[in-house]
């Protein structure tokens, strides 16, 4: 099991290794899916009350740092 900051856990025995919100089985991707569908963070938190607002905001901050990283091209190559 690995932990990414205070907000994300990755463990093969939890959701087959998908990144999840720490202390839950809720995949991080679910937050982004909600946003892609035009569903607000507040509505996401209502749908998944086990996820704290601090966790959701923390994950969004991590995503923002990745997107605005000077290494974005290398990160993109890694995941593409």
LINKAVEN-V108383 format. One record per residue. N is the residue number from 1. RES is the residue in three letters. PSI is psi in degrees with one decimal (* if undefined). OMEGA is omega in radians with two decimals (NA if undefined). NEAR is the number of other ideal C-beta (glycine too) atoms within 8 Angstrom. Layout:
n=[N/N]
res=[RES/RES]
psi=[PSI/PSI]
omega=[OMEGA/OMEGA]
near=[NEAR/NEAR]
This chain:
n=[1/2/3/4/5/6/7/8/9/10/11/12/13/14/15/16/17/18/19/20/21/22/23/24/25/26/27/28/29/30/31/32/33/34/35/36/37/38/39/40/41/42/43/44/45/46/47/48/49/50/51/52/53/54/55/56/57/58/59/60/61/62/63/64/65/66/67/68/69/70/71/72/73/74/75/76/77/78/79/80]
res=[UNK/UNK/UNK/UNK/UNK/UNK/UNK/UNK/UNK/UNK/UNK/UNK/UNK/UNK/UNK/UNK/UNK/UNK/UNK/UNK/UNK/UNK/UNK/UNK/UNK/UNK/UNK/UNK/UNK/UNK/UNK/UNK/UNK/UNK/UNK/UNK/UNK/UNK/UNK/UNK/UNK/UNK/UNK/UNK/UNK/UNK/UNK/UNK/UNK/UNK/UNK/UNK/UNK/UNK/UNK/UNK/UNK/UNK/UNK/UNK/UNK/UNK/UNK/UNK/UNK/UNK/UNK/UNK/UNK/UNK/UNK/UNK/UNK/UNK/UNK/UNK/UNK/UNK/UNK/UNK]
psi=[139.4/153.1/133.5/105.1/-148.0/2.2/-22.3/138.5/142.2/116.3/133.4/-30.9/2.4/115.3/38.1/34.1/2.8/144.8/130.0/160.6/133.7/132.0/7.9/-179.7/16.0/115.8/138.6/-36.7/-27.3/-38.3/-45.4/-35.8/-44.4/-46.8/-40.0/-31.3/2.4/15.4/130.3/164.0/-39.9/-42.3/-38.9/-46.3/-31.1/-38.3/-30.7/72.4/-13.7/-21.2/129.4/157.3/-38.9/-38.9/-46.8/-46.0/-39.2/-42.1/-40.6/-36.1/-39.8/-47.0/-41.0/-42.3/-39.6/-47.5/-35.3/9.3/143.6/-11.0/15.4/-39.1/-38.4/-37.5/-44.4/-43.1/-37.0/-39.7/-10.8/*]
omega=[3.04/-3.12/3.10/-3.08/-3.14/-2.91/-3.00/3.03/3.04/3.14/-3.09/-3.10/3.07/3.13/3.09/3.07/3.06/3.03/3.13/3.03/-3.09/3.10/3.14/2.99/-3.10/3.13/3.09/-3.13/-3.14/3.10/-3.13/3.07/3.10/-3.13/3.10/-3.13/-3.13/-3.13/-3.05/3.06/3.13/3.11/3.07/-3.12/3.06/3.13/-3.09/-3.06/3.09/3.10/3.13/3.09/3.13/3.11/-3.12/3.13/3.11/3.12/3.09/3.09/3.08/3.14/3.12/3.12/3.12/-3.11/-3.10/-3.14/3.05/3.13/-3.05/-3.13/3.12/3.09/3.14/3.12/-3.12/-3.04/-3.09/NA]
near=[8/6/9/9/7/6/11/13/13/11/9/6/4/11/7/5/7/10/9/15/15/10/5/9/6/10/9/12/8/10/13/9/8/13/10/6/6/4/7/6/12/6/9/15/11/7/7/11/6/7/12/5/7/7/12/14/9/11/13/10/8/12/9/8/8/9/7/6/8/3/6/10/6/7/10/8/7/6/5/4]
